[in-house]
Amino acid sequence: MPIQLCCPICHESLATTPSGVCCPGSHQFDRARQGYLNLLPSHKKKSKQPGDDNDMVAARARFLSKGHYQPVVNKLVELIHHVGGHVGGEKIRILDAGCGEGFYTAEIQQKVSGSDVCGVDISKPAILSACRRSKDIEWLVASVSQLPLMGNQFDVIISVFSRTDWQEFARLLKPGGHVLMVTPGQHHLLALRQLIYQDVRPYPEDKRVQDLPENLSLVNSEEVKECMVLEGAETIMDLLTMTPHYWHVKPEQKEKLEQLTSLECELEMRVSVLQKR
């Protein structure tokens, strides 16, 4: 059974049509020639072009394609195989909520055999880039806070450096399903941040796991640590551009970064595993 979509307007189930999808209320959504569906109604947008812009998406695609964050992919795949054991002979169904340009989504789809995967992001440029990574994933332009998907159908939800909506995640998960949330560790990208800020403080512990609904509980938390060796100014600038720090860098700091030929930088991320009871 394919991933079950729901209408973002009336919340009824969407059925496949020759041109896209349609609900019983005759709300129709055409599938773009690149393969994705735009299920973000215009009145739900808070800006004309919400989410990451073209420059951020291109920088992230270049940087991640070089494999610097591969240890995070490996940890996610390991955990999916571990928590997905209850699925048995059925296909494991995975949602990447806030998938960006699809790096993690496509890697997971390739490495977890027998999986049905859906990637959702509010940024249209990000989803366009994601479509170039894989044609075997259901790519959707939509908001994480109002996911156009029918409930109780996913075994695993991935959230990598993205906003979370616990009520939506709990609605979409099957009983016993899991959320894998990736957040920055205290010293993530410390060397880069030291080049930008005078006073560099450790990232605070993520407090989102302290505000869970009753039917979600934290069952495990693991760290992923590596030392990345970034070669070339383009790679260093791509890392900067794909982070929120890009908006705080001063022109003279940017010029200094553009002159670097290499940078040793910390990769430190925390993967929190939550389960729906």
C-alpha positions as CSV (number, residue, x, y, z in Angstrom):
1,M,0.0,0.0,0.0
2,P,1.4,3.4,-0.9
3,I,1.9,6.2,1.6
4,Q,-1.5,7.6,2.4
5,L,-1.8,11.3,1.8
6,C,-4.6,13.6,3.1
7,C,-6.0,16.8,1.8
8,P,-4.4,19.9,3.4
9,I,-7.8,21.7,3.1
10,C,-10.5,19.3,4.3
11,H,-8.2,16.5,5.7
12,E,-9.9,13.7,3.7
13,S,-7.9,11.0,2.1
14,L,-6.3,11.8,-1.3
15,A,-6.6,9.4,-4.1
16,T,-4.2,9.1,-7.1
17,T,-5.4,10.7,-10.4
18,P,-3.7,10.7,-13.8
19,S,-2.4,14.2,-13.1
20,G,-1.8,14.1,-9.3
21,V,-4.2,13.5,-6.4
22,C,-7.7,14.5,-5.5
23,C,-9.9,14.2,-2.4
24,P,-13.7,13.4,-2.2
25,G,-14.3,17.1,-1.8
26,S,-12.8,17.7,-5.3
27,H,-9.7,19.5,-4.0
28,Q,-7.1,18.6,-6.7
29,F,-3.3,18.8,-6.6
30,D,-1.2,18.3,-9.7
31,R,2.1,16.4,-9.4
32,A,5.0,18.5,-10.7
33,R,7.0,17.2,-13.6
34,Q,9.9,16.7,-11.2
35,G,7.8,14.3,-9.3
36,Y,6.8,16.1,-6.1
37,L,3.4,17.3,-4.8
38,N,2.9,20.8,-3.4
39,L,0.4,20.3,-0.5
40,L,1.1,23.7,1.1
41,P,-1.9,25.9,0.5
42,S,-1.0,29.5,-0.2
43,H,-3.0,30.8,2.8
44,K,-0.9,28.6,5.1
45,K,2.4,30.3,4.0
46,K,3.9,32.9,6.4
47,S,6.1,34.3,3.6
48,K,6.1,34.2,-0.2
49,Q,9.0,31.7,-0.3
50,P,9.1,29.9,3.1
51,G,12.1,27.8,4.2
52,D,15.6,27.6,2.9
53,D,16.4,29.6,-0.2
54,N,18.3,28.5,-3.3
55,D,21.7,29.5,-2.0
56,M,21.3,27.6,1.3
57,V,19.9,24.5,-0.5
58,A,22.8,24.5,-3.1
59,A,25.4,24.9,-0.3
60,R,23.9,22.1,1.7
61,A,23.7,19.8,-1.3
62,R,27.3,20.4,-2.2
63,F,28.6,20.0,1.4
64,L,26.6,16.9,2.4
65,S,27.4,15.1,-0.9
66,K,31.1,15.2,0.1
67,G,30.2,12.8,3.0
68,H,31.2,14.9,6.0
69,Y,28.0,14.0,7.8
70,Q,28.0,10.4,6.8
71,P,28.5,9.2,10.4
72,V,25.1,10.7,11.2
73,V,23.5,8.7,8.3
74,N,25.2,5.5,9.6
75,K,23.9,6.1,13.1
76,L,20.3,6.7,11.8
77,V,20.4,3.6,9.6
78,E,21.7,1.6,12.6
79,L,18.9,2.8,14.8
80,I,16.2,2.3,12.2
81,H,17.3,-1.3,11.8
82,H,17.2,-1.7,15.6
83,V,13.8,0.0,16.3
84,G,12.2,-1.3,13.1
85,G,12.6,-4.9,14.0
86,H,9.0,-5.1,15.2
87,V,7.7,-4.6,11.6
88,G,8.4,-8.2,10.7
89,G,7.9,-9.0,7.1
90,E,6.1,-5.8,6.2
91,K,7.8,-2.8,4.6
92,I,9.0,-0.3,7.1
93,R,7.5,3.1,6.5
94,I,9.7,6.2,7.2
95,L,8.9,9.9,7.2
96,D,11.6,12.5,7.1
97,A,9.9,15.6,8.6
98,G,11.9,18.7,7.5
99,C,13.9,16.7,4.9
100,G,15.7,19.7,3.3
101,E,17.3,18.8,0.1
102,G,16.9,15.1,0.8
103,F,20.4,13.9,1.7
104,Y,19.4,11.9,4.7
105,T,16.1,10.8,3.2
106,A,17.8,9.3,0.1
107,E,20.6,7.7,2.0
108,I,18.2,6.0,4.4
109,Q,15.9,4.9,1.5
110,Q,18.9,3.2,-0.2
111,K,20.3,1.6,3.0
112,V,17.1,0.4,4.6
113,S,15.9,-2.3,2.2
114,G,12.1,-2.8,2.0
115,S,11.3,0.7,3.0
116,D,8.6,3.2,1.9
117,V,9.9,6.7,2.4
118,C,8.3,10.1,2.4
119,G,10.2,13.4,2.6
120,V,8.5,16.7,3.6
121,D,9.8,20.2,3.6
122,I,8.3,23.7,3.5
123,S,11.0,24.9,1.1
124,K,10.1,24.4,-2.6
125,P,13.8,24.8,-3.7
126,A,14.8,22.1,-1.2
127,I,12.2,19.7,-2.5
128,L,13.2,20.4,-6.1
129,S,16.8,19.5,-5.1
130,A,15.5,16.4,-3.3
131,C,13.8,15.2,-6.4
132,R,17.1,15.0,-8.2
133,R,18.4,12.7,-5.5
134,S,15.7,10.0,-5.8
135,K,12.6,9.2,-7.8
136,D,11.6,6.4,-5.4
137,I,10.6,8.7,-2.5
138,E,7.3,10.6,-2.0
139,W,8.4,14.2,-1.9
140,L,6.0,16.8,-0.5
141,V,6.1,20.6,-0.1
142,A,4.3,21.0,3.2
143,S,4.6,22.3,6.8
144,V,5.8,20.0,9.6
145,S,3.1,21.5,11.8
146,Q,0.3,20.4,9.4
147,L,1.5,17.3,7.7
148,P,-0.8,16.2,4.8
149,L,-0.6,12.5,5.8
150,M,-3.1,10.1,7.2
151,G,-2.5,9.0,10.8
152,N,-1.1,5.8,12.3
153,Q,0.9,4.7,9.3
154,F,4.6,5.4,10.0
155,D,7.1,3.2,11.8
156,V,9.8,5.8,12.1
157,I,9.9,9.6,11.8
158,I,13.2,11.3,11.2
159,S,13.8,14.9,12.3
160,V,17.3,16.2,11.5
161,F,18.0,19.8,12.7
162,S,14.3,20.6,12.0
163,R,11.4,21.9,14.0
164,T,9.3,19.2,15.7
165,D,5.6,19.0,16.3
166,W,5.0,16.3,18.8
167,Q,1.3,16.1,18.4
168,E,1.6,15.7,14.7
169,F,4.4,13.1,15.1
170,A,2.3,11.1,17.6
171,R,-0.7,11.3,15.2
172,L,1.3,9.8,12.3
173,L,3.1,7.1,14.2
174,K,1.9,3.6,14.5
175,P,1.6,2.4,18.1
176,G,5.1,1.4,19.1
177,G,6.6,3.6,16.4
178,H,9.7,5.8,16.9
179,V,11.0,9.3,16.4
180,L,14.7,9.8,15.7
181,M,15.5,13.4,16.4
182,V,19.0,14.8,15.6
183,T,20.1,18.0,17.4
184,P,23.5,19.8,17.8
185,G,25.8,18.6,20.6
186,Q,27.4,21.2,22.9
187,H,30.5,21.6,20.8
188,H,29.1,21.1,17.3
189,L,31.0,23.2,14.7
190,L,33.0,24.8,17.5
191,A,36.0,25.8,15.3
192,L,33.7,27.5,12.8
193,R,31.8,29.3,15.6
194,Q,35.1,30.5,17.1
195,L,35.9,32.3,13.8
196,I,32.6,34.2,13.9
197,Y,31.8,35.0,17.5
198,Q,33.9,36.6,20.3
199,D,32.1,34.7,23.1
200,V,31.4,31.1,22.0
201,R,29.3,29.2,24.4
202,P,28.4,25.5,24.2
203,Y,25.0,24.7,22.6
204,P,22.5,24.3,25.4
205,E,20.9,20.9,25.9
206,D,17.8,20.5,23.8
207,K,14.7,21.0,26.0
208,R,12.1,19.7,23.5
209,V,12.3,16.2,25.0
210,Q,11.1,17.7,28.3
211,D,7.8,18.8,26.7
212,L,6.4,15.6,25.3
213,P,2.8,14.5,25.0
214,E,1.7,11.6,27.3
215,N,1.9,9.0,24.5
216,L,5.6,9.8,23.5
217,S,8.5,9.0,25.8
218,L,12.3,9.3,25.5
219,V,13.9,5.8,25.4
220,N,17.5,6.5,24.4
221,S,20.0,9.2,23.5
222,E,23.3,8.8,21.7
223,E,26.1,11.1,20.6
224,V,27.8,11.1,17.2
225,K,31.3,12.7,17.3
226,E,33.9,13.1,14.5
227,C,36.6,15.5,13.6
228,M,35.9,16.8,10.1
229,V,38.8,18.1,7.9
230,L,37.4,20.6,5.5
231,E,39.6,21.2,2.5
232,G,39.1,24.4,0.4
233,A,37.3,27.7,0.9
234,E,34.2,26.5,-1.0
235,T,33.6,23.7,1.4
236,I,34.1,25.9,4.4
237,M,31.8,28.6,3.0
238,D,29.2,25.9,2.1
239,L,29.2,24.7,5.7
240,L,28.7,28.3,6.9
241,T,25.9,29.0,4.3
242,M,23.9,26.0,5.4
243,T,23.8,27.0,9.0
244,P,22.0,29.8,10.9
245,H,25.4,31.3,11.6
246,Y,25.5,32.6,8.0
247,W,23.1,35.4,9.0
248,H,25.4,36.6,11.8
249,V,28.7,36.7,10.0
250,K,30.2,40.1,9.4
251,P,31.8,41.1,6.0
252,E,35.3,41.1,7.4
253,Q,34.7,37.7,9.0
254,K,33.3,36.3,5.8
255,E,36.4,37.6,3.9
256,K,38.7,35.9,6.4
257,L,36.8,32.6,6.0
258,E,37.0,32.8,2.2
259,Q,40.8,32.9,2.5
260,L,41.0,29.7,4.5
261,T,42.4,26.6,2.7
262,S,41.5,24.1,5.4
263,L,39.6,23.8,8.7
264,E,39.4,21.1,11.3
265,C,35.9,21.3,12.7
266,E,33.9,19.3,15.3
267,L,30.9,17.2,14.3
268,E,29.0,16.6,17.5
269,M,25.3,15.6,17.3
270,R,22.9,14.0,19.6
271,V,20.3,11.4,18.4
272,S,17.3,11.1,20.7
273,V,15.0,8.1,20.3
274,L,11.4,8.5,21.3
275,Q,8.6,5.9,21.2
276,K,4.9,6.1,20.9
277,R,3.2,4.1,23.6
